[in-house]
Structures are given as structure tokens and as C-alpha cells.
Amino acid sequence: MKPNCITSHSFTKLQNAVKLQLLSTLRRCQVLWDEMNHFVTNFQYYIMFEVLEVSWSTLSNEMEVAKDLDDLLAAHEKYLHSIVEKSLLGERSQSLYKSLFALFDLILRFRSRADLLYEGIHDLQTRTESSVPSRRKQLNDRSSEPGSWISDGRKALTQRANDFIRNMGQDLDAIAKEYSSLLENFISQLPVQQHVDLKFLLFRLDFTEFYSRGHPST
């Protein structure tokens, strides 16, 4: 996601209800980002340390005891097969493969929505700051009268912010619900795989046993 600096004083012209909705939406976005980052980070660690490193160590040991070229070729073939199977790219892992890439696709979609959220907030921040009248105009009593251009502009800005935050909140809720469903489905498949040992991946993703307790039948 794109880095942004959001200052609370920039939104003093917005209604308190809108500001609370803004903070709530930002929190939901951050929580969802943390959940997805946990998944991606631990899956990356699994690939690095449980797949690539272990497979390479096995290949190195077999290369040392190889007696001829045929042994080396067999060891290398075993090495490649191990990586493909443990990375869930093999033919027997098609169900997991589809679930995994559905998660990745959703994560990319979330990133796009999160970028849009922060860009929208930055735009609101810019509009809010530019709509603040100068000190001279602030001293003009007419500027605070109902129906003045400042009052009308404030209402329009508040309405714009309210609509944007509501729509983004609905999008984030939908993504969060879909992500939870996809992740639970993916994790529930890990313990029943017979052709590859995924207990280390399961432990990384579900070390608190939150999903295991939710699916006792698996």
C-alpha cells in the first residue's frame, strides 16, 4: 500500500460522526492488512525454509554419496519433484493450488482497494485544507451564517466524505468476509493431504489453533 500521512487536524471541518466512520474504516483496513500480511509472510517462510532449504539439504547429501551420473540425475529429479509437491504445484495439489491462488487474487484486490482508500483520504485531506478560509475571512461574521459559501462547502465536503467512507467500508467488509472464508477453506485442507507433509505450514498459519478449533472434524 502507498504510504500516506494523515493528520487529524485536517478533518476538523467534518462532522464527528464522519470522523468516527473514517477512523473505523482505517482500523478495519489495517486489521485486514495485518491478517493478509501474516498469511503471505508465513507462506513465504514456509517456501524458503521448509521447501527450498530442506530440499537443497537433501540434494546436497545425496550428491555427496552419488556413485555415478545416474545417481546425480536421480537426486536432481527427486529435488525438483520435492519442490513442486511441497510448493503445492503438483497434480495432486490442484485443490490447494486453486484455493491458494484465490487467496492471492483477493489479496491483490484488497491492495487495490486499500490504495484507493488512502488516495481518497488524501484527496479529502487536501480539499479540507484548501477549504479552510483565511484568517481575514474567518473574522468575517457573515462567513459563518447559514447558507454562506463556507457553510455550503462544508456540507458538500462532509457529504462527499460520508459517501466515500461508507462505500469503502462496505467494500472492505465484503473482502474481509470473502478472505475469512477462503482462508478457512485453505487451512482446513492442509491436515488431510496424504502426499505431502504440510504440518509446518499449518503450524505457521494456525499456531493459535483458532481455525483448528473452528473445524474439529478436520
C-alpha positions in Angstrom: 0.0 0.0 0.0 1.1 3.5 -0.7 2.5 5.4 2.3 0.4 8.4 3.4 0.5 11.0 6.1 -3.0 11.6 7.6 -3.3 14.4 10.1 -6.4 14.6 12.3 -6.5 18.4 12.4 -7.1 18.5 8.6 -10.6 17.0 9.3 -11.8 19.4 11.9 -14.4 20.7 9.5 -16.0 17.3 9.2 -18.8 16.2 11.5 -17.8 14.0 14.4 -19.8 11.1 13.0 -17.9 11.2 9.7 -14.6 11.3 11.5 -15.5 8.3 13.6 -16.5 6.4 10.5 -13.2 7.4 8.9 -11.2 6.1 11.9 -13.3 2.9 12.0 -12.7 2.3 8.3 -9.0 2.8 8.7 -8.8 0.4 11.6 -10.7 -2.3 9.6 -8.3 -1.8 6.7 -5.3 -2.1 9.0 -6.6 -5.2 10.7 -7.3 -6.9 7.4 -3.9 -5.9 6.1 -2.3 -7.4 9.2 -4.2 -10.7 8.6 -3.2 -10.9 5.0 0.4 -9.9 5.8 0.6 -12.7 8.3 -0.6 -15.2 5.7 1.8 -14.1 3.0 4.8 -13.8 5.3 4.4 -17.2 6.8 3.7 -18.8 3.5 6.9 -17.2 2.2 8.9 -18.5 5.2 7.4 -22.0 4.6 8.6 -21.9 1.0 12.1 -20.6 1.9 12.9 -22.8 5.0 10.6 -25.9 4.7 10.7 -26.3 1.0 13.8 -24.8 -0.7 16.3 -25.2 2.2 15.2 -28.7 3.2 15.1 -29.9 -0.4 18.5 -28.4 -1.1 20.0 -30.0 2.0 18.6 -33.4 0.9 20.1 -32.9 -2.6 23.5 -32.0 -1.2 23.6 -35.1 0.9 22.6 -37.3 -2.0 25.2 -35.7 -4.3 28.0 -36.5 -1.8 27.2 -40.2 -1.8 26.3 -40.4 -5.5 28.4 -43.0 -7.3 27.7 -42.1 -10.9 25.9 -39.7 -13.2 22.7 -41.7 -12.9 22.7 -41.2 -9.2 23.1 -37.4 -9.6 20.3 -37.2 -12.2 18.0 -39.2 -9.9 18.9 -37.0 -7.0 18.2 -33.9 -9.0 14.9 -35.2 -10.3 13.9 -36.0 -6.7 14.9 -32.5 -5.7 12.7 -30.9 -8.4 9.8 -33.2 -7.5 10.1 -32.3 -3.9 9.9 -28.6 -4.5 7.0 -28.9 -6.8 5.0 -31.1 -4.4 5.8 -29.1 -1.3 5.0 -25.8 -3.1 1.5 -27.2 -3.8 2.2 -27.0 -7.6 1.8 -30.8 -8.2 -1.1 -32.5 -9.9 -2.3 -34.0 -6.6 -2.4 -30.5 -5.0 -4.8 -28.9 -7.5 -7.5 -28.2 -4.9 -5.0 -26.5 -2.6 -3.4 -24.7 -5.6 -6.7 -23.2 -6.6 -7.5 -22.2 -3.0 -4.1 -20.6 -2.6 -4.3 -18.6 -5.8 -7.8 -17.5 -5.0 -6.4 -16.1 -1.8 -3.6 -14.3 -3.7 -6.0 -12.8 -6.1 -8.1 -11.5 -3.3 -5.1 -10.0 -1.5 -4.2 -8.2 -4.7 -7.8 -6.9 -5.0 -7.6 -5.7 -1.4 -4.3 -3.9 -2.1 -6.1 -2.0 -4.9 -9.0 -1.1 -2.7 -6.6 0.0 0.1 -4.7 2.2 -2.2 -7.9 3.7 -3.4 -8.9 4.3 0.3 -5.7 6.2 1.1 -5.8 8.1 -2.1 -9.4 9.2 -1.4 -8.5 10.2 2.2 -5.6 12.2 0.9 -7.9 13.9 -1.6 -10.4 14.7 1.2 -7.5 16.0 3.3 -6.4 18.3 0.5 -9.9 19.5 -0.1 -10.5 20.1 3.6 -7.3 22.1 4.0 -8.0 24.2 0.9 -11.5 24.9 2.0 -10.3 26.5 5.3 -10.9 30.2 4.9 -8.1 32.7 5.5 -7.7 34.4 8.8 -9.3 37.6 7.4 -12.4 35.6 6.2 -12.7 33.8 9.5 -13.1 37.2 11.2 -16.0 38.0 8.8 -19.1 37.1 10.7 -21.0 36.5 7.5 -18.8 33.6 6.7 -20.5 31.5 9.4 -24.0 32.4 8.6 -26.3 29.6 7.4 -26.4 29.4 3.6 -23.0 31.1 3.2 -20.5 29.6 0.7 -18.4 28.3 3.5 -21.3 26.5 5.2 -22.4 25.1 1.9 -18.9 24.0 1.0 -18.6 22.3 4.4 -21.8 20.4 3.9 -20.8 19.3 0.4 -17.4 18.1 1.7 -19.0 16.3 4.6 -21.4 14.5 2.3 -18.7 13.6 -0.1 -16.6 12.2 2.7 -19.6 10.3 4.2 -20.4 8.7 0.8 -16.8 7.7 0.1 -16.2 6.2 3.6 -19.5 4.3 3.5 -18.7 2.8 0.2 -15.1 1.9 1.1 -16.3 0.3 4.4 -18.8 -1.9 2.5 -16.0 -3.0 0.1 -13.7 -3.8 3.0 -16.4 -5.8 4.8 -17.1 -7.8 1.7 -13.4 -8.5 1.1 -12.9 -9.4 4.8 -15.8 -11.9 4.7 -14.5 -13.5 1.5 -10.9 -13.7 2.8 -12.0 -15.3 6.0 -14.0 -17.9 4.1 -11.1 -18.6 1.6 -8.5 -18.9 4.4 -10.6 -21.2 6.5 -11.2 -23.4 3.4 -7.4 -23.5 2.6 -6.3 -24.3 6.1 -9.0 -27.0 6.5 -7.4 -28.8 3.6 -3.9 -28.9 4.9 -4.2 -31.7 7.5 -5.9 -34.2 5.1 -3.2 -34.1 2.4 -1.6 -37.6 2.2 1.0 -37.0 -0.5 2.9 -34.1 1.2 3.7 -33.2 4.8 2.2 -29.7 5.5 2.2 -29.7 9.3 4.8 -27.0 9.4 2.7 -24.8 7.1 -0.4 -25.5 9.2 1.5 -24.6 12.3 2.7 -21.3 10.9 -0.7 -20.3 9.7 -2.7 -21.6 12.7 -0.2 -21.6 15.6 -3.0 -20.4 18.0 -5.3 -23.3 16.7 -8.0 -20.8 16.0 -9.0 -22.4 12.7 -8.5 -26.0 14.1 -10.9 -25.3 16.9 -13.4 -24.0 14.4 -13.1 -27.2 12.3 -12.8 -30.1 14.8 -13.9 -32.5 12.1 -10.7 -32.0 10.1 
